[in-house]
């Protein structure tokens, strides 16, 4: 369909391109899932070093096995909303943020602006926090100043990201990180955890700090258990500061309507729709079958990413309980990465040295990747309400995002705050609360703007609704606890 025809015939139905054979068949196989595992791998690599190796280990040490359920519920809740978001852009060619700007009740564009502000406020906290964690670890190895390391890591990663000079190192990082994950999984069985306790930990119930925490770590003991746990859930699999960009990155995959030869013209057509008009997707049997097939691409990507993250986080948490908890060691303050080397040392002493290389590679990879991820998140958020930002494009706003994140992160590093202190507000607000309200927005748009044949299935809708409610409530409780209101 030519651009002029789309423009003239405003009533013509939009039809998805033909999906690949693997998606048409709908066969759930490892080979098919891995074929469509792309953007999710970026998100997984962004969080392995922090949400899993640091925070999951810490939760295992301070809570024992009692909060393993948080891994399962957090992964399902976040995975459901990520799938719903990526499914929307795949079927319509339009980022959910564009639809939010028009259809949600209230002043035009208020919701994307709110999410943009939350994300922008979160960027410096996470960037500085990861750089500080790695800087402290390098200094703990016996040479150099932790602050100097943190500043150097932050600046070097930003420069590499800007010029795109990390390709070879990135491939090496993937191999090393993969090997570290395998070894951590092996360490779970070497550590011989209390498997009955692990199974009990899958069922939500009351939880509190282990008795030794009050004696040896009084600062942790005075922290609300909900703040402690919600900070972990914010780091688990990333937050809205990652997911908005994650959805935008699908443009490069050209799945579904994103691969339509007239996707730009379709976007312009959708932009002038009335707020509550249904998106004019063709609803013939074959068109609906194509939609079902294309929706499997983001589904396979999400399943691969969040299944991997859940397994990795559970492994680190179990090791944290079985190894660190038994020795009454907690990753905290300026020492959040050192103790985890014992996970690999439990297999063989040599692997303790491998851990040093692996964790440096993983954390540096995180600092490197966040610059582009944050640029995409900012672009998708602000382009929904600003024609000027849309015309600039993602590359055009990079300088502003890099400057905001970099200057803010450097100022936060200069305060001398610890990793946990730096990331806590961002993790609670951007990593949990914002995810909850974003999911609620997705449910509203799905009901108002999508033809009934294209809406989420009852199962997906239920998971998104429950996940959104869970994340929103957890975020609110943690914010009030953090502010000492309750």
C-alpha positions as CSV (number, residue, x, y, z in Angstrom):
1,X,0.0,0.0,0.0
2,X,1.5,3.3,-1.1
3,X,2.0,6.2,1.3
4,X,-0.4,8.4,-0.8
5,X,-3.1,5.7,-0.6
6,X,-2.8,5.4,3.2
7,X,-3.1,9.1,3.4
8,X,-6.2,9.3,1.1
9,X,-8.1,6.4,2.4
10,X,-8.4,7.0,6.1
11,X,-10.8,4.1,6.5
12,X,-8.6,1.5,5.0
13,X,-7.7,-1.3,7.4
14,X,-4.1,-1.8,8.4
15,X,-2.7,-5.3,7.6
16,X,0.3,-6.9,9.2
17,X,3.1,-8.2,7.0
18,X,3.4,-12.0,6.5
19,X,5.0,-13.5,9.7
20,X,7.9,-16.0,9.5
21,X,6.9,-19.7,9.2
22,X,8.2,-20.5,12.8
23,X,5.7,-18.0,14.2
24,X,2.8,-19.2,12.0
25,X,3.3,-22.7,13.3
26,X,3.3,-21.6,16.9
27,X,5.5,-24.4,18.0
28,X,7.2,-23.7,21.3
29,X,10.8,-25.0,20.9
30,X,14.1,-23.9,22.3
31,X,15.4,-23.2,18.8
32,X,12.4,-21.0,18.0
33,X,12.6,-19.1,21.3
34,X,16.3,-18.4,20.9
35,X,15.8,-17.2,17.3
36,X,13.6,-14.4,18.6
37,X,15.7,-13.7,21.7
38,X,17.2,-10.3,20.9
39,X,16.2,-7.2,22.8
40,X,15.5,-9.2,25.9
41,X,19.2,-10.3,25.9
42,X,20.2,-6.6,26.2
43,X,18.0,-6.1,29.3
44,X,19.2,-9.4,30.8
45,X,22.8,-8.3,30.4
46,X,22.0,-4.9,31.9
47,X,20.8,-6.4,35.2
48,X,22.9,-9.5,35.8
49,X,25.7,-7.6,37.6
50,X,23.4,-5.6,39.9
51,X,19.9,-7.0,40.3
52,X,21.2,-10.6,40.5
53,X,24.8,-10.8,41.7
54,X,24.6,-8.0,44.2
55,X,20.9,-7.6,45.3
56,X,19.8,-11.2,45.1
57,X,22.9,-12.4,47.0
58,X,22.2,-9.7,49.7
59,X,18.6,-10.7,50.1
60,X,19.6,-14.4,50.5
61,X,22.1,-13.4,53.2
62,X,19.7,-11.2,55.2
63,X,16.4,-13.1,54.7
64,X,17.6,-16.6,54.1
65,X,15.3,-18.6,51.9
66,X,12.1,-16.9,52.9
67,X,11.8,-14.4,50.0
68,X,12.6,-16.6,47.0
69,X,9.0,-16.0,46.1
70,X,9.9,-12.4,45.3
71,X,12.0,-13.7,42.4
72,X,9.2,-15.7,40.9
73,X,6.4,-13.1,41.4
74,X,8.7,-10.2,40.4
75,X,9.8,-11.9,37.2
76,X,6.2,-12.8,36.3
77,X,4.8,-9.3,37.0
78,X,7.5,-7.5,35.1
79,X,7.6,-10.1,32.3
80,X,3.9,-9.7,31.7
81,X,4.0,-6.0,31.4
82,X,7.0,-6.1,29.2
83,X,5.3,-8.6,26.9
84,X,2.1,-6.4,26.8
85,X,4.2,-3.4,25.9
86,X,6.2,-5.1,23.2
87,X,3.1,-6.8,21.8
88,X,1.4,-3.5,21.4
89,X,4.2,-2.0,19.3
90,X,4.6,-5.2,17.3
91,X,0.9,-5.3,16.3
92,X,0.4,-1.5,15.8
93,X,3.8,-0.1,14.9
94,X,3.2,2.5,17.6
95,X,5.0,2.8,21.0
96,X,2.5,2.6,23.9
97,X,3.8,6.0,25.1
98,X,2.3,7.6,21.9
99,X,-1.1,6.2,22.7
100,X,-0.8,7.1,26.4
101,X,-0.3,10.7,25.4
102,X,-3.7,10.9,23.7
103,X,-6.1,8.4,25.3
104,X,-5.6,8.6,29.1
105,X,-8.0,10.9,30.9
106,X,-6.6,14.2,32.0
107,X,-4.3,16.9,30.4
108,X,-2.8,15.7,27.1
109,X,0.5,13.9,27.6
110,X,0.6,14.0,31.3
111,X,1.3,10.3,31.7
112,X,4.4,10.1,29.3
113,X,5.7,13.2,31.0
114,X,5.3,11.7,34.4
115,X,7.1,8.5,33.3
116,X,9.8,10.6,31.6
117,X,10.5,12.6,34.8
118,X,10.7,9.4,36.9
119,X,13.1,7.8,34.4
120,X,15.3,10.9,34.1
121,X,15.5,11.2,37.9
122,X,16.5,7.5,38.0
123,X,19.3,7.6,35.4
124,X,22.0,9.2,37.5
125,X,21.3,7.0,40.5
126,X,21.7,3.8,38.7
127,X,24.7,5.0,36.6
128,X,26.5,6.2,39.7
129,X,25.5,3.2,41.8
130,X,26.9,0.6,39.4
131,X,30.1,2.7,38.8
132,X,30.6,3.0,42.6
133,X,30.1,-0.7,43.1
134,X,32.7,-1.6,40.5
135,X,35.1,1.2,41.7
136,X,34.8,-0.1,45.3
137,X,35.5,-3.7,44.2
138,X,38.6,-2.7,42.2
139,X,39.9,-0.7,45.1
140,X,39.4,-3.6,47.4
141,X,41.8,-5.7,45.3
142,X,44.6,-3.6,46.7
143,X,45.4,-0.7,44.4
144,X,43.9,2.6,43.5
145,X,41.2,5.0,44.8
146,X,37.6,3.8,44.7
147,X,36.2,7.2,43.7
148,X,38.8,7.6,40.9
149,X,37.9,4.2,39.6
150,X,34.2,5.0,39.6
151,X,34.7,8.3,37.7
152,X,37.0,6.7,35.2
153,X,34.6,3.8,34.6
154,X,31.7,6.1,34.1
155,X,33.5,8.4,31.7
156,X,35.3,5.6,29.7
157,X,32.1,3.7,29.3
158,X,30.2,6.9,28.1
159,X,33.0,7.6,25.5
160,X,33.0,4.0,24.3
161,X,29.2,4.0,24.0
162,X,29.3,7.3,22.1
163,X,31.8,6.1,19.5
164,X,30.6,2.5,19.4
165,X,33.9,0.9,20.2
166,X,32.9,-2.0,22.4
167,X,31.9,-4.7,19.9
168,X,34.8,-7.1,20.4
169,X,34.9,-6.6,24.2
170,X,31.1,-7.1,24.3
171,X,31.4,-10.5,22.7
172,X,34.1,-11.5,25.2
173,X,31.9,-10.2,28.0
174,X,29.0,-12.4,26.9
175,X,31.1,-15.5,27.0
176,X,32.7,-14.7,30.4
177,X,29.3,-13.7,31.9
178,X,27.7,-16.9,30.6
179,X,30.5,-19.0,32.2
180,X,30.1,-17.2,35.5
181,X,26.3,-17.8,35.5
182,X,26.9,-21.5,34.8
183,X,29.4,-21.7,37.7
184,X,27.0,-20.0,40.0
185,X,24.3,-22.5,39.1
186,X,26.8,-25.4,39.8
187,X,27.7,-23.7,43.1
188,X,24.0,-24.0,44.2
189,X,24.3,-27.8,44.3
190,X,27.9,-27.7,45.7
191,X,26.6,-25.6,48.6
192,X,24.0,-28.2,49.4
193,X,21.3,-25.7,50.5
194,X,18.4,-26.7,52.7
195,X,16.1,-27.7,49.8
196,X,13.0,-27.9,51.9
197,X,13.7,-24.3,53.0
198,X,14.1,-23.4,49.3
199,X,10.7,-24.9,48.5
200,X,9.0,-23.2,51.4
201,X,10.6,-19.9,50.3
202,X,8.6,-20.1,47.0
203,X,5.4,-19.6,49.0
204,X,4.8,-15.9,50.1
205,X,4.6,-15.5,53.9
206,X,6.0,-13.5,56.8
207,X,9.6,-12.6,56.6
208,X,12.2,-10.8,58.7
209,X,15.9,-10.3,58.9
210,X,18.1,-13.2,60.1
211,X,18.9,-12.9,63.8
212,X,22.6,-12.1,63.1
213,X,21.7,-9.0,61.1
214,X,20.7,-6.9,64.1
215,X,24.0,-7.9,65.9
216,X,26.5,-7.5,63.1
217,X,24.7,-5.1,60.7
218,X,22.6,-2.6,62.8
219,X,22.2,-0.2,59.9
220,X,20.5,-2.9,57.8
221,X,18.3,-3.9,60.8
222,X,16.9,-0.4,61.0
223,X,15.9,-0.4,57.4
224,X,12.3,-1.4,56.7
225,X,12.1,-5.0,55.4
226,X,9.8,-3.8,52.7
227,X,12.3,-1.1,51.5
228,X,15.0,-3.8,51.5
229,X,12.9,-6.3,49.5
230,X,11.4,-3.7,47.1
231,X,14.9,-2.4,46.2
232,X,15.7,-5.9,45.1
233,X,12.6,-6.2,43.1
234,X,13.4,-2.9,41.4
235,X,16.8,-4.2,40.3
236,X,15.3,-7.6,39.2
237,X,15.2,-7.5,35.4
238,X,15.4,-3.7,35.2
239,X,12.7,-1.0,35.5
240,X,10.8,1.5,33.4
241,X,14.0,3.4,32.8
242,X,15.0,0.2,30.8
243,X,11.6,-1.1,29.5
244,X,10.5,2.0,27.7
245,X,13.7,1.9,25.7
246,X,13.5,-1.9,25.4
247,X,10.1,-1.6,23.6
248,X,11.6,1.1,21.3
249,X,14.5,-1.1,20.4
250,X,12.0,-3.4,18.7
251,X,12.0,-1.0,15.8
252,X,15.3,-2.4,14.8
253,X,13.9,-6.0,14.8
254,X,11.1,-4.9,12.4
255,X,8.6,-7.4,13.9
256,X,5.0,-7.1,12.8
257,X,3.8,-3.7,11.8
258,X,7.3,-2.3,12.5
259,X,8.4,-4.2,9.4
260,X,5.6,-2.7,7.2
261,X,7.1,-0.9,4.2
262,X,4.9,2.1,5.1
263,X,5.4,2.1,8.8
264,X,6.2,5.8,8.9
265,X,3.0,6.7,7.1
266,X,1.0,4.4,9.4
267,X,2.5,6.2,12.4
268,X,1.4,9.6,11.0
269,X,-2.1,8.2,10.5
270,X,-2.4,6.9,14.0
271,X,-1.1,10.2,15.4
272,X,-4.1,12.1,14.0
273,X,-6.7,9.5,15.3
274,X,-9.3,10.7,17.8
275,X,-8.3,9.6,21.3
276,X,-10.9,6.9,21.7
277,X,-11.1,5.6,18.2
278,X,-10.0,1.9,17.7
279,X,-6.8,1.5,15.8
280,X,-7.9,0.4,12.3
281,X,-6.4,-3.0,12.2
282,X,-7.9,-5.5,9.7
283,X,-10.0,-8.1,11.5
284,X,-10.4,-10.8,8.9
285,X,-9.6,-14.4,9.9
286,X,-6.2,-14.4,8.2
287,X,-5.3,-11.0,9.6
288,X,-6.1,-12.1,13.1
289,X,-4.1,-15.3,12.6
290,X,-1.1,-13.1,11.5
291,X,-1.5,-11.0,14.7
292,X,-1.5,-14.1,16.8
293,X,1.7,-15.3,15.0
294,X,3.5,-12.0,15.3
295,X,2.6,-11.7,19.0
296,X,4.7,-14.8,19.6
297,X,7.9,-12.9,18.7
298,X,7.8,-10.6,21.7
299,X,6.5,-13.5,23.8
300,X,9.4,-15.7,23.0
301,X,11.9,-12.9,23.6
302,X,10.3,-12.1,27.0
303,X,10.1,-15.7,28.1
304,X,13.8,-16.3,27.3
305,X,14.9,-13.1,29.1
306,X,12.8,-13.4,32.2
307,X,13.2,-17.1,32.6
308,X,17.0,-16.7,32.5
309,X,16.8,-13.7,34.9
310,X,14.6,-15.6,37.4
311,X,16.9,-18.7,37.4
312,X,20.0,-16.6,37.8
313,X,18.5,-14.4,40.6
314,X,17.2,-17.5,42.4
315,X,20.7,-19.1,42.2
316,X,22.4,-16.0,43.6
317,X,19.8,-15.8,46.4
318,X,20.1,-19.4,47.3
319,X,23.9,-19.1,47.4
320,X,23.5,-15.9,49.4
321,X,21.5,-17.8,52.0
322,X,23.5,-21.1,52.0
323,X,27.0,-19.6,51.8
324,X,27.0,-16.0,53.0
325,X,24.2,-16.3,55.5
326,X,25.8,-19.3,57.1
327,X,29.0,-17.2,57.5
328,X,27.0,-14.1,58.6
329,X,28.4,-12.1,55.7
330,X,26.3,-9.5,53.9
331,X,27.1,-7.4,50.8
332,X,26.7,-3.9,52.1
333,X,28.3,-0.4,52.3
334,X,31.4,-0.2,50.1
335,X,31.8,-4.0,49.9
336,X,28.9,-5.3,47.8
337,X,30.8,-7.6,45.4
338,X,33.7,-9.2,47.2
339,X,31.8,-12.0,49.2
340,X,30.2,-13.5,46.1
341,X,33.6,-14.8,45.0
342,X,33.0,-17.5,47.6
343,X,30.2,-18.9,45.4
344,X,32.7,-19.9,42.8
345,X,35.4,-20.8,45.3
346,X,33.1,-23.5,46.7
347,X,33.6,-25.3,43.4
348,X,37.4,-24.8,43.1
349,X,39.7,-22.1,44.5
350,X,40.9,-21.2,41.0
351,X,37.4,-19.9,40.1
352,X,37.7,-17.3,42.8
353,X,40.2,-15.5,40.5
354,X,38.0,-16.0,37.5
355,X,35.2,-14.2,39.5
356,X,37.3,-11.1,39.6
357,X,37.6,-10.9,35.9
358,X,34.0,-11.9,35.3
359,X,32.4,-9.4,37.6
360,X,34.5,-6.6,36.3
361,X,33.4,-7.4,32.7
362,X,29.8,-7.8,33.7
363,X,29.6,-4.5,35.7
364,X,31.5,-2.6,33.1
365,X,29.2,-4.0,30.4
366,X,26.2,-2.7,32.4
367,X,27.7,0.9,32.7
368,X,28.4,0.8,28.9
369,X,25.0,-0.4,27.9
370,X,22.9,1.9,30.0
371,X,23.8,5.0,28.0
372,X,22.1,3.8,24.8
373,X,19.2,2.2,26.7
374,X,18.6,5.5,28.6
375,X,18.7,7.5,25.3
376,X,16.0,5.2,23.8
377,X,13.9,5.5,26.9
378,X,14.1,9.3,26.9
379,X,13.3,9.5,23.2
380,X,10.3,7.3,23.3
381,X,9.0,9.1,26.4
382,X,9.4,12.7,25.1
383,X,8.7,12.1,21.4
384,X,5.1,11.1,22.5
385,X,4.5,14.7,23.5
386,X,7.0,16.7,21.5
387,X,7.2,17.0,17.7
388,X,10.6,18.6,18.1
389,X,12.0,15.5,19.8
390,X,10.4,13.3,17.1
391,X,12.1,15.2,14.4
392,X,15.5,15.1,16.2
393,X,15.3,11.3,16.6
394,X,17.0,9.1,19.2
395,X,20.4,10.1,17.9
396,X,19.6,13.7,18.1
397,X,18.8,13.7,21.8
398,X,21.7,11.5,22.8
399,X,23.9,14.5,23.8
400,X,21.3,15.8,26.3
401,X,20.8,12.3,27.8
402,X,24.5,11.6,28.1
403,X,25.1,15.0,29.7
404,X,22.2,14.7,32.1
405,X,23.1,11.2,33.2
406,X,26.9,11.8,33.2
407,X,26.9,15.1,35.2
408,X,24.2,13.8,37.6
409,X,26.1,10.6,38.2
410,X,29.4,12.4,38.8
411,X,27.8,14.7,41.3
412,X,26.3,11.7,43.1
413,X,29.6,9.9,43.1
414,X,31.2,13.0,44.7
415,X,28.8,12.6,47.7
416,X,30.7,9.4,48.7
417,X,27.4,7.5,49.0
418,X,27.3,3.7,48.8
419,X,25.9,1.6,46.0
420,X,22.6,0.9,48.0
421,X,22.2,4.6,49.0
422,X,22.6,5.7,45.4
423,X,20.2,3.2,43.8
424,X,17.4,2.9,46.5
425,X,15.2,5.8,45.4
426,X,15.6,5.0,41.7
427,X,14.9,1.3,42.3
428,X,11.7,1.9,44.4
429,X,10.2,4.6,42.2
430,X,11.5,3.7,38.7
431,X,12.0,0.0,39.1
432,X,8.8,-0.9,40.9
433,X,6.2,1.9,41.2
434,X,6.5,3.2,37.6
435,X,6.3,-0.4,36.3
436,X,3.0,-0.8,38.1
437,X,1.3,2.3,36.7
438,X,2.7,1.6,33.2
439,X,1.0,-1.8,33.3
440,X,-2.3,-0.1,34.2
441,X,-1.9,2.2,31.3
442,X,-1.3,-0.7,29.0
443,X,-4.6,-2.3,30.2
444,X,-6.5,0.9,29.5
445,X,-5.1,1.3,26.0
446,X,-5.7,-2.3,25.2
447,X,-9.4,-2.0,26.1
448,X,-10.0,1.4,24.5
449,X,-8.0,1.4,21.3
450,X,-7.4,-2.2,20.1
451,X,-10.1,-4.1,18.2
452,X,-11.4,-6.9,20.4
453,X,-9.7,-9.5,18.1
454,X,-6.3,-8.0,18.9
455,X,-6.7,-7.5,22.6
456,X,-4.7,-9.4,25.2
457,X,-5.9,-12.9,26.1
458,X,-7.8,-13.2,29.4
459,X,-4.6,-14.9,30.9
460,X,-2.3,-12.1,29.8
461,X,-4.7,-9.4,30.9
462,X,-5.1,-11.1,34.3
463,X,-1.3,-11.4,34.7
464,X,-0.7,-7.7,33.7
465,X,-3.5,-6.6,36.1
466,X,-2.3,-8.6,39.1
467,X,1.3,-7.7,38.3
468,X,0.5,-4.0,38.0
469,X,-1.4,-4.0,41.2
470,X,1.4,-5.8,43.1
471,X,4.1,-3.5,41.8
472,X,2.2,-0.4,42.4
473,X,1.3,-1.3,46.0
474,X,4.8,-2.5,46.8
475,X,6.2,0.7,45.4
476,X,3.8,2.9,47.4
477,X,4.5,1.0,50.7
478,X,8.3,1.2,50.1
479,X,8.2,4.9,49.3
480,X,6.2,5.6,52.4
481,X,8.5,3.4,54.5
482,X,11.6,5.0,52.9
483,X,10.2,8.5,53.8
484,X,9.5,7.2,57.3
485,X,5.8,8.1,56.9
486,X,4.9,4.5,58.0
